[in-house]
Amino acid sequence: MDPVSSTEWRNPIASERRRILDRTRTVAMVGASPNPARASNFVATYLLSSTRYDVYFVNPFATEVLGRPVYPTLADLPVVPDLVDVFRKPADLPGVLEETLALGDGVSTWWLQFGLWDADLARKAEAAGLAVVMDRCLKVEHARFHGGLHLAGFDTGVISSRRRTA
């Protein structure tokens, strides 16, 4: 679905997204993968190395990601995360939202990665008191607001896979 034309629901504006990131302390990545070729692994690497967030991984089919334990469900986490970052296929989103809402108070944001958009679920999450961000990458947004885009190879003006030597 096209996020602009499919509904009148809109993502929070940039300043609100920054406030969300600034108040976040713990992040649960649902669908985190141990495969370094997957986007979730790239995002996890960035979050662990470039942010102050406590990051937890959720995936019933993995036991470890980047040397850290992986939990089968959100309910199995040792904490209630501030932000739930979702890397799952669209058909799984209703179940992930239900799992998120079942955690009760404590979760403040439901964040859906690039390509994930469901206005009805966004409204349901908001009605339950959650901030919602869809079709945006947590890593890209954090880097954008905290000066790290260049560290990941974005916005450098260099079109090469090699670093400049001089």
QUIVENMO-V520065 format. One record per residue. N is the residue number from 1. PHI is phi in whole degrees, 0 to 359 (* if undefined). BURIAL is # if it has 24 or more other ideal C-beta (glycine too) atoms within 12 Angstrom, else .. D_FIRST is the distance of its C-alpha to the first C-alpha in Angstrom with 2 decimals. Layout:
# QUIVENMO-V520065
n=N phi=PHI burial=BURIAL d_first=D_FIRST
n=N phi=PHI burial=BURIAL d_first=D_FIRST
This chain:
# QUIVENMO-V520065
n=1 phi=* burial=. d_first=0.00
n=2 phi=278 burial=. d_first=3.75
n=3 phi=301 burial=. d_first=6.06
n=4 phi=280 burial=. d_first=8.72
n=5 phi=262 burial=. d_first=8.19
n=6 phi=280 burial=. d_first=6.30
n=7 phi=192 burial=. d_first=9.43
n=8 phi=272 burial=. d_first=12.67
n=9 phi=295 burial=# d_first=12.50
n=10 phi=230 burial=. d_first=13.32
n=11 phi=296 burial=# d_first=14.51
n=12 phi=300 burial=# d_first=18.30
n=13 phi=292 burial=. d_first=20.07
n=14 phi=306 burial=. d_first=21.78
n=15 phi=295 burial=. d_first=25.06
n=16 phi=287 burial=. d_first=23.66
n=17 phi=299 burial=# d_first=21.86
n=18 phi=295 burial=. d_first=25.27
n=19 phi=300 burial=. d_first=27.05
n=20 phi=301 burial=# d_first=24.90
n=21 phi=295 burial=# d_first=25.85
n=22 phi=291 burial=. d_first=29.44
n=23 phi=271 burial=. d_first=30.00
n=24 phi=286 burial=# d_first=28.52
n=25 phi=241 burial=. d_first=31.27
n=26 phi=235 burial=# d_first=29.82
n=27 phi=233 burial=# d_first=26.56
n=28 phi=253 burial=# d_first=25.56
n=29 phi=261 burial=# d_first=23.32
n=30 phi=271 burial=# d_first=21.80
n=31 phi=97 burial=# d_first=21.38
n=32 phi=300 burial=# d_first=23.86
n=33 phi=242 burial=# d_first=25.22
n=34 phi=283 burial=# d_first=28.77
n=35 phi=282 burial=. d_first=27.63
n=36 phi=296 burial=. d_first=28.05
n=37 phi=277 burial=. d_first=25.58
n=38 phi=272 burial=. d_first=22.66
n=39 phi=302 burial=# d_first=20.73
n=40 phi=297 burial=# d_first=21.81
n=41 phi=291 burial=# d_first=25.40
n=42 phi=297 burial=# d_first=25.18
n=43 phi=296 burial=# d_first=23.82
n=44 phi=300 burial=# d_first=26.51
n=45 phi=301 burial=# d_first=29.16
n=46 phi=297 burial=# d_first=28.30
n=47 phi=300 burial=# d_first=28.25
n=48 phi=289 burial=# d_first=31.56
n=49 phi=263 burial=. d_first=33.27
n=50 phi=236 burial=# d_first=32.06
n=51 phi=228 burial=# d_first=31.45
n=52 phi=264 burial=. d_first=33.65
n=53 phi=291 burial=# d_first=31.16
n=54 phi=276 burial=. d_first=32.37
n=55 phi=249 burial=# d_first=29.74
n=56 phi=237 burial=# d_first=29.46
n=57 phi=248 burial=# d_first=27.67
n=58 phi=234 burial=# d_first=26.27
n=59 phi=190 burial=# d_first=25.96
n=60 phi=291 burial=. d_first=27.96
n=61 phi=251 burial=. d_first=28.60
n=62 phi=230 burial=# d_first=30.09
n=63 phi=245 burial=. d_first=33.27
n=64 phi=209 burial=. d_first=33.25
n=65 phi=227 burial=# d_first=31.01
n=66 phi=52 burial=# d_first=32.89
n=67 phi=78 burial=. d_first=36.04
n=68 phi=246 burial=# d_first=34.67
n=69 phi=292 burial=. d_first=34.34
n=70 phi=242 burial=# d_first=31.12
n=71 phi=258 burial=# d_first=30.77
n=72 phi=291 burial=. d_first=29.35
n=73 phi=217 burial=# d_first=27.61
n=74 phi=299 burial=# d_first=27.10
n=75 phi=296 burial=. d_first=30.08
n=76 phi=277 burial=. d_first=32.26
n=77 phi=296 burial=# d_first=31.93
n=78 phi=283 burial=. d_first=35.21
n=79 phi=223 burial=. d_first=33.56
n=80 phi=266 burial=# d_first=30.86
n=81 phi=286 burial=# d_first=28.50
n=82 phi=288 burial=# d_first=27.52
n=83 phi=228 burial=# d_first=24.05
n=84 phi=253 burial=# d_first=21.97
n=85 phi=258 burial=# d_first=19.88
n=86 phi=253 burial=# d_first=17.48
n=87 phi=239 burial=# d_first=17.12
n=88 phi=225 burial=# d_first=16.02
n=89 phi=287 burial=. d_first=13.57
n=90 phi=306 burial=. d_first=10.79
n=91 phi=296 burial=. d_first=13.28
n=92 phi=273 burial=. d_first=15.88
n=93 phi=300 burial=# d_first=14.43
n=94 phi=302 burial=. d_first=16.18
n=95 phi=294 burial=. d_first=19.39
n=96 phi=294 burial=# d_first=19.22
n=97 phi=296 burial=# d_first=18.81
n=98 phi=300 burial=. d_first=21.74
n=99 phi=299 burial=# d_first=23.76
n=100 phi=295 burial=# d_first=23.14
n=101 phi=295 burial=# d_first=24.21
n=102 phi=294 burial=. d_first=27.19
n=103 phi=289 burial=# d_first=28.57
n=104 phi=77 burial=. d_first=29.41
n=105 phi=299 burial=. d_first=30.55
n=106 phi=120 burial=. d_first=30.27
n=107 phi=286 burial=# d_first=26.59
n=108 phi=246 burial=# d_first=25.33
n=109 phi=221 burial=# d_first=21.89
n=110 phi=247 burial=# d_first=18.86
n=111 phi=244 burial=# d_first=17.14
n=112 phi=253 burial=# d_first=14.03
n=113 phi=290 burial=# d_first=14.25
n=114 phi=314 burial=. d_first=12.27
n=115 phi=87 burial=. d_first=8.97
n=116 phi=253 burial=# d_first=8.96
n=117 phi=208 burial=# d_first=7.15
n=118 phi=209 burial=# d_first=8.25
n=119 phi=298 burial=# d_first=9.78
n=120 phi=296 burial=. d_first=12.27
n=121 phi=292 burial=# d_first=13.56
n=122 phi=298 burial=# d_first=13.88
n=123 phi=296 burial=. d_first=15.97
n=124 phi=296 burial=. d_first=17.95
n=125 phi=295 burial=# d_first=18.75
n=126 phi=296 burial=# d_first=19.79
n=127 phi=297 burial=. d_first=21.90
n=128 phi=272 burial=. d_first=23.63
n=129 phi=99 burial=. d_first=24.50
n=130 phi=268 burial=# d_first=22.17
n=131 phi=282 burial=# d_first=20.69
n=132 phi=230 burial=# d_first=17.04
n=133 phi=230 burial=# d_first=15.46
n=134 phi=233 burial=# d_first=12.00
n=135 phi=56 burial=# d_first=10.75
n=136 phi=222 burial=# d_first=14.42
n=137 phi=266 burial=# d_first=17.34
n=138 phi=301 burial=# d_first=20.37
n=139 phi=296 burial=# d_first=22.72
n=140 phi=297 burial=# d_first=21.50
n=141 phi=294 burial=# d_first=21.55
n=142 phi=299 burial=# d_first=24.98
n=143 phi=299 burial=# d_first=26.35
n=144 phi=299 burial=. d_first=25.20
n=145 phi=272 burial=. d_first=27.06
n=146 phi=240 burial=# d_first=29.97
n=147 phi=74 burial=. d_first=30.94
n=148 phi=253 burial=. d_first=29.91
n=149 phi=300 burial=. d_first=27.53
n=150 phi=295 burial=. d_first=30.52
n=151 phi=292 burial=. d_first=31.48
n=152 phi=261 burial=. d_first=28.42
n=153 phi=89 burial=. d_first=28.87
n=154 phi=264 burial=. d_first=26.40
n=155 phi=56 burial=. d_first=27.62
n=156 phi=263 burial=. d_first=31.05
n=157 phi=80 burial=. d_first=31.38
n=158 phi=262 burial=. d_first=32.60
n=159 phi=251 burial=. d_first=31.08
n=160 phi=195 burial=. d_first=32.81
n=161 phi=269 burial=. d_first=32.70
n=162 phi=256 burial=. d_first=36.22
n=163 phi=283 burial=. d_first=37.38
n=164 phi=292 burial=. d_first=39.71
n=165 phi=263 burial=. d_first=43.32
n=166 phi=223 burial=. d_first=44.85
